[in-house]
Amino acid sequence: MVVEFVAGFMSNSLGLISDACHMLFDCAALAIGLYASYISRLPANDQFNYGRGRFEVLSGYVNAVLLVLVGALIVLESFERILDPQEISTSSLLVVSVGGLLVNVVGLIFFHEEHHHAHGGAGPCSHSHHQHQHGHGHLDVHFQSCEHHHDNQEGLSLSSGTYHSKSCENDHHCHGHAHSSHNEQEKMVADVQPFHSSSLDDHHHGHSNHTEHFDSHNKVVLDKPVCKHDHLGHNHQHDHLCHNHQHDHDHSHVSAQCESLSERENPSAEANIQEKTHKHHHIDHNMEGIFLHVLADTMGSVGVVISTLLIRYKGWLVADPACSIFISVMIIASVVPLLRNSAEILLQRVPRAHEKDLKAALAAVTNIKGVHCLQNVHVWNLTNTDIVGTLHLHISQDIDKDSEKERVSCMLHDADIKDLILQVEYVKGK
Amino acid sequence: MESQAASRDGHGDQRFASGKSVSFNSRMGDADFQNSWNGEIGFVGSDRRFAFSRQSSFRQSDAATPLSTPGEQLQPFLSRSVSSISIPPDAYASESNEITWKENDTSSVEKTSLLSAVLFIARAIRTGSRPMKRLFFMISLNVAYSTAEFIIGILSGRVGLVSDAFHLTFGCGLLTFSLFAMATSRKRPDNVYTYGYKRLEVLSAFTNALFLLFMAFSLAVEALHAFIQDESEHKHYLIVSAVTNLLVNLIGVWFFRSYARVNLVYRKPEDMNYHSVCLHVLADSIRSAGLILASWLLALGVKNAEVLCLGLVSSIVFVVVMPLFRATGGILLQMTPPSIPSSAFTKCLRQISAIDGVSEVSQSQFWELVPGHVIGSLLIQVRKGSDEHLILRHVHNLYSDLGIQDLTVQTNFV
């Protein structure tokens, strides 16, 4: 960025300077995100009674809002361009855009390493295999426009993706496993998947069919673990993609699915495992926001390259605004789920994934003999994974308070409320 | 209970006096408001009982305040706090009928079509408060103005006008979000948003502030562009549009003039939203004023006038918006409310642990839902054999003195 800036100043080129400004903006957003992911691990203190996990959610929200703003601005500007097509000097633009793309790739590598540092501190990252399935399902939606990048990677990635089949059997796998399975995903991107046509709505609906996706992908299982740091930038990119999507989907629906599967068999033990699993998810909205940002940049550069080529060889002046509109609409569409999720958390909504469990648990609690009523029931997400609940329980006087409390808190714990404060009061009469 | 606060202040906490009683006042108003819709459920007249408790506590407050000797204070606590504890002021009976209401509640939340949203906003505006009507008027004025600009720009083929119109509409989008937040925040809490929708106002204020910061940044970039490119072509039609824009925005500033300051003590949840709207309009008018100034200076022949003005405007916007950004961010980050000093909290904790039978206090967590609405939770370890009910009341009283009504205390026996 600095180089570009200096070069822009030296050559007095406006394009370079504006690109550098854009870079600066990106860097600021990334810095916010990384700072948030660092700071969210600090313990609670006087000022932040709940710890600083909220920083991640907030920074995810900020990133999403900024992306939407930038996207909307770009759309507006392209409309202007359509109204008033401008002559663009293609040669300089090509240089600038290719340079931007390169810098973006470098940025991706940097981001990847930073991400790893940040992540390494958090200990082993264990995901259950359900999450991977979801990651698979959505990967291609985001990356369909960038496919031409991966052609050089295809041979490499074919030899990857070993451990994924193993991870089906154990419910958890460690960091290395997770990463090697990401590489498999790259393979899947390289192949044009049949469900490209599945729209972004898939983020929220119809997850039952992901198991089939998973099976189909799993055919590409070879037997060589891949050291991920040998790869080029593109490869890293995919790692991120996978990570972020896992977390996103874990939040929104996987947990519900997992639970419904697992808790049937062994409620308490599974609940414990779930708890552990949740604890280690540290990258969520924040990292998703960062990732979407970087992705948006890369896509922007790709779009510029494509439109420049179109202008140069076909002479379509409309290609540039059309391309930018297309890309920014894609960006906005991919940001909307993040925006919605983080806004819901910030508004103290009842966790979407646990809504049903919670409803059932509360109904069960009210049905306990001696429980008079429940009041001030508040359940909300502190971060993506921590759920806080407070509750006033009114019980009749002739019932043992302690056992009652134990029972209710146990029931709510099963409904996945980790941090429960339960106030028990006696009620006269009845 | 207000008088309790007063009496405690008399005991030596004078510096909390203003902030606390003020915030508590707003809570009381809040409670009245919410009781009005809770009325049909059976808590009619709870505020009356509040009034009674206030009266009685006024007489006993002197005896009740030294909290370290609970033995002889038990009677007054009981008589007073029966009313104060069993009638938390708000969101009370909501849960009990929520369980029966669940189905239609969720269904009404899920369907959010555009048409219904528009209808909802229209209904809310009709019944809404004055600032809301003003904001709606502002937005429609802006939209009308930008459409006019757009049409003129298209007809006369001036792209500058069109782009200006686009930018205006862009800003209008955020103002519409604020309006939506105002309309929605009056909805009662349901079982999806258990704290109600008031926080949407804070969120919209935050988003607005974020947009303004973004605007400041892009203005700075524009200034840089102007510095490098040094295009001093005079756009006279842009001056005309800037003046009109300035006039339109000044109407908005006049509407929200009571919020037109940088640092504001937020007492109600609406305050933040109104403040953000006001700052938005103010920033827009500053920008147009900067454009006018720049063109005037250019006409006078000053070099780099555009750079100067744009840089000035962007830094002004930045400085003006930053406090709002901080305040809203602090609330969204679940920070301990800055309106209550931390020494008050530590003092409360000390007083609680001094109560007979309490062995340990932990997990004291306090946060602000919206300005003026503090929520807390507490975990107390109680020795076997002590009356936890009394301790509970005691703790609740202590914190309601601080203005914290929404308190949940879990008592565990050691």
Boltz contact constraints between the chains, C-beta under 6 A:
constraints:
  - contact:
      token1: [A, 14]
      token2: [B, 229]
      max_distance: 6.0
  - contact:
      token1: [A, 17]
      token2: [B, 228]
      max_distance: 6.0
  - contact:
      token1: [A, 21]
      token2: [B, 221]
      max_distance: 6.0
  - contact:
      token1: [A, 46]
      token2: [B, 342]
      max_distance: 6.0
  - contact:
      token1: [A, 47]
      token2: [B, 335]
      max_distance: 6.0
  - contact:
      token1: [A, 47]
      token2: [B, 336]
      max_distance: 6.0
  - contact:
      token1: [A, 48]
      token2: [B, 335]
      max_distance: 6.0
  - contact:
      token1: [A, 49]
      token2: [B, 336]
      max_distance: 6.0
  - contact:
      token1: [A, 49]
      token2: [B, 365]
      max_distance: 6.0
  - contact:
      token1: [A, 49]
      token2: [B, 366]
      max_distance: 6.0
  - contact:
      token1: [A, 50]
      token2: [B, 334]
      max_distance: 6.0
  - contact:
      token1: [A, 50]
      token2: [B, 365]
      max_distance: 6.0
  - contact:
      token1: [A, 54]
      token2: [B, 333]
      max_distance: 6.0
  - contact:
      token1: [A, 54]
      token2: [B, 334]
      max_distance: 6.0
  - contact:
      token1: [A, 58]
      token2: [B, 332]
      max_distance: 6.0
  - contact:
      token1: [A, 58]
      token2: [B, 333]
      max_distance: 6.0
  - contact:
      token1: [A, 65]
      token2: [B, 207]
      max_distance: 6.0
  - contact:
      token1: [A, 65]
      token2: [B, 210]
      max_distance: 6.0
  - contact:
      token1: [A, 69]
      token2: [B, 214]
      max_distance: 6.0
  - contact:
      token1: [A, 76]
      token2: [B, 166]
      max_distance: 6.0
  - contact:
      token1: [A, 80]
      token2: [B, 159]
      max_distance: 6.0
  - contact:
      token1: [A, 80]
      token2: [B, 163]
      max_distance: 6.0
  - contact:
      token1: [A, 84]
      token2: [B, 159]
      max_distance: 6.0
  - contact:
      token1: [A, 346]
      token2: [B, 203]
      max_distance: 6.0
  - contact:
      token1: [A, 346]
      token2: [B, 332]
      max_distance: 6.0
  - contact:
      token1: [A, 347]
      token2: [B, 199]
      max_distance: 6.0
  - contact:
      token1: [A, 348]
      token2: [B, 195]
      max_distance: 6.0
  - contact:
      token1: [A, 349]
      token2: [B, 193]
      max_distance: 6.0
  - contact:
      token1: [A, 350]
      token2: [B, 192]
      max_distance: 6.0
  - contact:
      token1: [A, 373]
      token2: [B, 96]
      max_distance: 6.0
  - contact:
      token1: [A, 374]
      token2: [B, 95]
      max_distance: 6.0
  - contact:
      token1: [A, 375]
      token2: [B, 95]
      max_distance: 6.0
  - contact:
      token1: [A, 377]
      token2: [B, 95]
      max_distance: 6.0
  - contact:
      token1: [A, 378]
      token2: [B, 194]
      max_distance: 6.0
  - contact:
      token1: [A, 390]
      token2: [B, 377]
      max_distance: 6.0
  - contact:
      token1: [A, 390]
      token2: [B, 408]
      max_distance: 6.0
  - contact:
      token1: [A, 421]
      token2: [B, 377]
      max_distance: 6.0
  - contact:
      token1: [A, 421]
      token2: [B, 408]
      max_distance: 6.0
  - contact:
      token1: [A, 421]
      token2: [B, 410]
      max_distance: 6.0
  - contact:
      token1: [A, 422]
      token2: [B, 410]
      max_distance: 6.0
  - contact:
      token1: [A, 423]
      token2: [B, 408]
      max_distance: 6.0
  - contact:
      token1: [A, 423]
      token2: [B, 409]
      max_distance: 6.0
  - contact:
      token1: [A, 423]
      token2: [B, 410]
      max_distance: 6.0
